């Protein structure tokens, strides 16, 4: 995936055009981003910054058990209700189960969330069983999203054929780069499915995503972590929850080696999560 992105960057720079021009030209002038919004305060702060779309995880008070009790389900629903109240009816708020919820509990949670109309329910169950996800999708009017743990067009084919999701979230750094995700987007369009690329990574990943987002008709919303401060010579700028599509050649960004000097030789480690009941390893 990384080599594919680099080759697109080099090829487009050799022609002096953005990558999206090589993909058929832009289908829009700007790309909508969604921010993190796990609390009413974060929603209100994000709205002040111009964001109109957010995503959060289920807040039940602790990690989910395989089969959950009523208090956990009520906690998740009441917390999401507080976000909806903070954002109002014009704000889109997605909820990400992150594949950490069992099918029976996922059905209970989705039913409890329906009155508050989440923008989507992401990975309501572990994404490996598309039959069960399709069953969940048929049982609700809420859009189901999945894709961060699926790879290449072959990984997404079954999701589309079984109508297991209406929003696909391929990761351009894992699923095959710009070339493969452009094909996935075309497959999704034939099934009336939208594309919302997964991107918990850095600004180069965001730059690649934006090039794709600019070129496909069924783009929905773009995930991001940072806009490139401390990495890029010209970080992305958000205006009213959108970033303008780049006009510079290639991926449209340049790394700032001086700003990145303090990022070398880091000792960062991914967080480890364990269930408070019995210490079992759990997804976050």
Buried (B, 14 or more C-beta within 10 A) or exposed (E): BEEBBBEBBEBBBEEEBBBBBBBEEBBBEBBBBBBBBBBBEBBEBBBEEEBBBBBBBBBBEEBBBEEBEEEBBEBBBEBBBBBBEBBEEEBBBBBBBBBBBBBEBBBBBBBBBBEBBBBBBBBBBBBEEBEBBBBBBEEBEBBBBBBBBBBBBEBBBBBBEBBBBBBBBBBBBBBBBBBBBBBBBBBBBEBEBBBBBBBEBBBBBBBBBBBBBBBBEBBBBBBBEBBBEEBBEEBBEBEEBBBBBBEBBBBBBEEBEEBEEEEEEEEEEEEEEEEEEEEEEBEE
